[in-house]
Amino acid sequence: MNKALRPAVIAGNWKMNKTRPETKALLNELLPLVKDATCQVIVCPPFTCLETAVSALAGTNIKVGAQNCHWADNGAFTGEVSAGMLFEMGVSHVIIGHSERRQYFGETDETVNKRVRAALDAGLGVILCVGETLSQRECEITGDILALQTKIALMGVTGKELGRIVIAYEPVWAIGTGRTATAEQADEACGGIRGVVAGLYGDSAAGGLAIQYGGSMNAANASELLGRPHVDGGLIGGASLKPADFAAIVAAACQ
Ligand code: PGA
């Protein structure tokens, strides 16, 4: 499928930033800047600000995502939040498998898969993150790592459910470092992931899948990255906290 027929998706991963009043202020500033966006726009604040964001964005074109969820429906899992709890609150998406969760919180390909399944079962859309470390890139195993992470994360996911998944290619070495993958590197990796998905679900399903690039994407480099055939959007960290910058990236994706 031609890139022009795929929905561009720009998502802001706020990470552990912003209080509820700050969330309101940021969204008030952002809303007028992106209200006419023709691409899909999602903001992902911390758990404590999700309800604030859901009510501030009710009736707008901006959707709200969480940054993680647990795989169980409920139970003795102190400190965790289930996918069903998010869905009930009006959250529509959840980021799963972000490299910071893999690096700092013991997330594995297997737990990523369990969370993906739980999110889909609860009715959420998933932004599934995959990406290689610098040493893996230097060992020239980027394609293998991306294939492995993608295949394990999607175990048990049906072709129909794939329609609720966006994959974010986020090279670990580019996240929060100011070091961006070149547009060629991003496109090659996103194209490789699309090939893996085609092997699992067929060309047509893979052709309809939105694959984002994430890692120091900003207002200045967004157009070049988003102009590539396999890069269908962005997962934005630092720049998503600045409304004008985030809006500029949205504008670049809507061209
Ligand atoms: P960054 O973060 O844009 O600050 O590099 C991206 C991400 O971690 O999703």
Residues whose N, C-alpha, C, O or C-beta is under 5 A from the ligand:
A	BS01	PGA	N13 A174 I175 G176 T177 G214 G215 S216 M217 L235 I236 G237 G238 A239
